[in-house]
Amino acid sequence: MPSRPTVHSFYRYNIEPAMLEAQRRVFAHFDVPLRQWRDDKAKHAGWIDALLADDSLDDIVVIADIDAFPLSHDAYAGLVAAAERGAIAGLAQTTNDKSPDKIFAAPMFMAFRRDVWRDFGAPSLFPYDTGDVAQIMTDIAEARGVEVALTYPSFALRPIWALADRGVYGTGTFYGDMEFFHLYQARHVNTVDLFCAVAEGAIAGRHDWARYLEMIEDAPPEAKGGRSLRQIIRKLRG
């Protein structure tokens, strides 16, 4: 029987209860084990480091942001299967303020074997000069010829950032062939409403795209990103 490791999700006091409940409902609907961890003192990377050091947990470590969920059980199972074969698996992201041309597997939804992490020298997953949280796992994997299994964004309801030469992502991003959803901008009330709406769509098996677009248009300016799609396309074209 395929393994079903628990997905671990970190949050703090400022996350809306509605978001927590929506994420729980989606995971339960797709029969994916989930544990939401509240820690008002730890930093995200510090929490991941503690998770990795805890041998009482699953051998395959699966991490998700509190504003992310799979859009099917198969998407979760595929990520776990990649980790089982020794890959560093996750959603594709770039750290645009540090290394904009470097795509890595990000912990917004990520999986890898604990023994692979140990073989890498048990590195801390804190950000560093040229990388963001957990980016070190991709760096080491590539240096050693270890597979990095990336799931790329297919589209975003509100494009904000360039993904090197592979497209764009932003608020309300859908990854793969309708495999994962990541909200970003989780602190804004309007985007929390969007998150809950997409969760409802995932559970119902039918997405109301017109409703999502209306909700993203109603989001406050600070949740819409600092660059327009035209600016992002201009950057991609050089």
C-alpha positions as CSV (number, residue, x, y, z in Angstrom):
1,M,0.0,0.0,0.0
2,P,1.4,3.5,-0.9
3,S,2.5,5.5,2.1
4,R,0.4,8.4,3.4
5,P,2.7,10.7,5.3
6,T,1.1,13.5,7.2
7,V,1.4,17.0,5.7
8,H,2.6,19.6,8.2
9,S,1.5,23.2,8.0
10,F,2.8,26.1,10.1
11,Y,0.8,29.1,11.2
12,R,0.7,31.9,13.7
13,Y,-2.0,33.8,15.6
14,N,-2.8,36.2,12.7
15,I,-4.2,33.5,10.4
16,E,-8.0,33.6,10.1
17,P,-9.9,30.6,11.6
18,A,-11.8,30.4,8.3
19,M,-8.6,29.6,6.4
20,L,-7.6,26.9,8.9
21,E,-11.0,25.3,8.6
22,A,-11.0,25.5,4.8
23,Q,-7.6,23.9,4.5
24,R,-8.7,21.1,6.9
25,R,-11.8,20.4,4.9
26,V,-9.9,20.1,1.6
27,F,-7.4,17.7,3.0
28,A,-10.1,15.7,4.6
29,H,-12.0,15.5,1.4
30,F,-9.0,14.2,-0.5
31,D,-8.1,11.8,2.3
32,V,-4.8,13.5,2.9
33,P,-3.4,13.5,6.5
34,L,-2.9,17.0,7.8
35,R,-1.4,18.5,11.0
36,Q,-1.6,22.2,11.5
37,W,1.0,23.6,13.9
38,R,0.5,26.9,15.6
39,D,3.7,28.5,16.9
40,D,3.7,32.2,17.6
41,K,7.4,32.4,18.5
42,A,9.3,30.3,15.9
43,K,10.2,31.4,12.5
44,H,9.0,29.3,9.6
45,A,12.5,27.9,8.8
46,G,13.2,27.2,12.5
47,W,9.9,25.3,12.7
48,I,10.9,23.2,9.7
49,D,14.4,22.5,11.2
50,A,12.7,21.2,14.4
51,L,10.3,19.1,12.3
52,L,13.3,17.5,10.5
53,A,15.0,16.7,13.7
54,D,12.0,14.9,15.2
55,D,12.5,11.2,14.4
56,S,9.1,10.4,15.8
57,L,7.5,11.8,12.6
58,D,7.2,10.2,9.2
59,D,10.3,9.3,7.3
60,I,9.0,11.3,4.4
61,V,8.7,14.9,5.4
62,V,5.8,16.8,3.7
63,I,5.4,20.5,4.3
64,A,2.7,22.9,3.1
65,D,2.0,26.6,3.7
66,I,-1.2,27.2,5.6
67,D,-2.6,28.9,2.5
68,A,-2.0,25.9,0.2
69,F,-3.7,22.6,-0.5
70,P,-3.8,19.8,-3.1
71,L,-6.5,19.8,-5.7
72,S,-6.7,16.0,-5.8
73,H,-5.4,13.0,-3.8
74,D,-3.4,12.0,-6.9
75,A,-1.4,15.3,-6.7
76,Y,-0.4,14.6,-3.1
77,A,0.4,10.9,-4.0
78,G,2.5,12.0,-6.9
79,L,4.5,14.4,-4.7
80,V,5.0,11.6,-2.1
81,A,6.0,9.1,-4.8
82,A,8.7,11.5,-6.1
83,A,10.1,11.9,-2.5
84,E,10.0,8.1,-2.0
85,R,12.4,7.6,-4.9
86,G,14.8,10.1,-3.4
87,A,13.8,13.3,-5.2
88,I,13.4,16.8,-3.7
89,A,9.8,17.4,-4.7
90,G,7.9,20.7,-4.5
91,L,6.2,23.6,-6.2
92,A,8.4,25.8,-8.3
93,Q,9.4,29.2,-7.0
94,T,12.1,31.9,-7.4
95,T,13.6,34.3,-4.8
96,N,13.3,37.4,-7.0
97,D,15.1,39.7,-4.6
98,K,18.1,37.3,-4.3
99,S,18.4,34.9,-7.2
100,P,15.7,35.7,-9.8
101,D,17.0,33.2,-12.3
102,K,17.1,30.2,-9.9
103,I,14.0,28.0,-9.7
104,F,13.8,25.8,-6.6
105,A,11.4,23.4,-4.8
106,A,9.7,25.6,-2.3
107,P,8.1,24.6,1.1
108,M,4.7,26.0,0.2
109,F,4.2,22.4,-0.8
110,M,7.3,20.2,-0.6
111,A,8.3,16.6,0.2
112,F,11.6,14.7,0.6
113,R,13.0,11.8,2.6
114,R,14.5,12.6,6.0
115,D,17.5,10.3,5.2
116,V,18.1,12.3,2.1
117,W,18.2,15.5,4.2
118,R,20.7,13.8,6.6
119,D,22.8,12.6,3.6
120,F,22.9,16.2,2.5
121,G,24.6,17.0,5.9
122,A,21.3,17.9,7.7
123,P,21.4,21.5,6.6
124,S,19.4,24.2,8.3
125,L,16.6,25.4,6.0
126,F,16.9,29.1,7.0
127,P,17.3,31.7,4.2
128,Y,20.8,32.6,3.2
129,D,22.5,35.2,1.0
130,T,21.4,33.8,-2.3
131,G,18.4,31.7,-1.3
132,D,15.1,31.6,0.5
133,V,13.6,29.1,3.1
134,A,14.5,25.5,2.1
135,Q,16.2,26.6,-1.2
136,I,19.4,24.9,0.1
137,M,17.8,21.5,-0.5
138,T,17.6,22.2,-4.3
139,D,21.1,23.7,-4.3
140,I,22.6,20.6,-2.8
141,A,20.5,18.2,-4.8
142,E,21.6,19.8,-8.1
143,A,25.2,19.8,-7.0
144,R,25.0,16.1,-6.3
145,G,22.9,15.1,-9.3
146,V,19.9,14.3,-7.1
147,E,16.5,14.7,-8.9
148,V,14.5,17.8,-8.2
149,A,10.9,17.2,-9.1
150,L,9.2,20.5,-9.7
151,T,5.6,21.3,-10.3
152,Y,5.3,24.5,-12.2
153,P,2.5,27.1,-12.0
154,S,0.0,27.0,-14.8
155,F,-1.7,30.3,-14.1
156,A,-2.4,32.9,-11.4
157,L,-5.6,34.9,-10.8
158,R,-3.3,37.9,-10.0
159,P,0.2,37.6,-11.6
160,I,2.8,39.4,-9.5
161,W,6.2,37.7,-9.8
162,A,8.3,36.3,-12.7
163,L,9.4,32.7,-12.4
164,A,12.7,33.1,-14.2
165,D,12.1,32.1,-17.8
166,R,9.2,29.8,-17.0
167,G,6.3,32.2,-16.6
168,V,4.6,34.0,-13.7
169,Y,2.9,33.3,-10.4
170,G,1.1,35.4,-7.8
171,T,-2.0,35.7,-5.7
172,G,-4.2,32.6,-6.3
173,T,-1.8,30.4,-8.2
174,F,-2.8,27.0,-9.6
175,Y,0.1,24.5,-10.2
176,G,0.5,21.7,-12.6
177,D,-2.6,20.3,-14.3
178,M,-4.9,21.5,-11.6
179,E,-2.8,19.7,-9.0
180,F,-2.1,22.3,-6.2
181,F,-3.3,25.7,-5.2
182,H,-1.4,28.3,-3.3
183,L,-2.9,31.6,-2.3
184,Y,0.0,33.8,-1.2
185,Q,-1.1,37.2,0.4
186,A,-2.8,35.2,3.2
187,R,-3.0,38.1,5.6
188,H,-5.5,40.1,3.6
189,V,-9.2,39.5,4.3
190,N,-10.3,39.5,0.7
191,T,-7.8,36.9,-0.3
192,V,-8.9,34.7,2.7
193,D,-12.3,34.8,1.2
194,L,-10.8,33.8,-2.2
195,F,-9.0,30.9,-0.5
196,C,-12.2,29.7,1.1
197,A,-14.0,29.9,-2.3
198,V,-11.3,27.9,-4.1
199,A,-11.5,25.3,-1.3
200,E,-15.2,25.0,-1.8
201,G,-14.6,24.6,-5.6
202,A,-12.0,21.9,-4.9
203,I,-14.4,19.9,-2.7
204,A,-17.3,20.4,-5.1
205,G,-15.2,19.4,-8.1
206,R,-16.3,22.5,-9.9
207,H,-14.6,25.9,-9.9
208,D,-16.5,29.2,-10.2
209,W,-13.8,31.1,-12.1
210,A,-16.0,34.2,-12.6
211,R,-16.5,34.4,-8.8
212,Y,-12.7,34.0,-8.2
213,L,-11.9,36.8,-10.7
214,E,-14.5,39.1,-9.1
215,M,-13.0,38.4,-5.7
216,I,-9.4,39.1,-6.8
217,E,-10.5,42.4,-8.3
218,D,-12.0,43.4,-5.0
219,A,-8.8,42.7,-3.2
220,P,-7.0,45.7,-1.6
221,P,-4.2,47.3,-3.6
222,E,-1.5,45.9,-1.4
223,A,-2.7,42.4,-2.2
224,K,-2.6,43.0,-5.9
225,G,1.2,43.1,-6.3
226,G,3.6,45.8,-7.2
227,R,3.9,45.0,-10.9
228,S,1.4,44.6,-13.7
229,L,1.3,41.6,-16.0
230,R,2.6,43.9,-18.8
231,Q,5.6,44.7,-16.7
232,I,6.3,41.1,-16.0
233,I,6.0,40.1,-19.7
234,R,8.4,42.9,-20.6
235,K,10.9,41.6,-18.0
236,L,10.6,38.0,-19.4
237,R,11.3,39.3,-22.9
238,G,14.3,41.2,-21.8
